Amino acid sequence: MKNLIARVLRIARDPRVSFLLVGGFNTALGFATFVAADALVGRPLDAAVNETFGSLVTLAISHVIGVIVAYLLYRRFVFRVTGRFWRDLARFESVYLVQLAFNSIALPLAVGLGVPRIPAQLAIVIVSAVGSYLGHKFFSFRRPAEAVGDPE
C-alpha cells in the first residue's frame, strides 16, 4: 500500500499531470463561479440594462476569479516558482488572452466549415490546454537556471 501511495504521489508531482489536475479543478470552479455570478449579478443586470451587458459582466467576473485561482494554483503546485509575482501574473494573463483570441477565431471558423459547435470547442480546448501548458512553462513562469527560487 505504501508503494502505491508513493507511486501515485510521484505521478501527481509530474508537472504535466499536476497541470491537468489543477486545470480540471479550476475549470469546474470557473464554471461554478460563472453560474454564481450569473445568478447574483448577470440576471439582475439583464433586467436593469440588457442581456448582452449582463452576459459580459458575468463573463468578466468569472474570468478574473478563474485567472487568479488558476495563477495561484499553477504557481504553487505545478511550476513551483517564487518571486516575480506581478510579472508572472501579467504574463500568465497574456497567455490566456492569446488563447481567448485563438478561440474567438477558431470557433467561428470551424462552425463556418460545418463542424458542430460543441465538438469544435472540445477540439479547441484540447489544443488550448497544450498551448497553455507550454505558454506557462516557457513564458509565464520561465526562470533562468541560475534564478530559480530567487525572488525579484
PyMOL commands that set and color helices and strands:
alter all, ss='L'
color gray80, all
select helices_A, chain A and resi 2-13+15-48+51-78+85-112+117-140+145-147
alter helices_A, ss='H'
color red, helices_A
deselect
rebuild
show_as cartoon
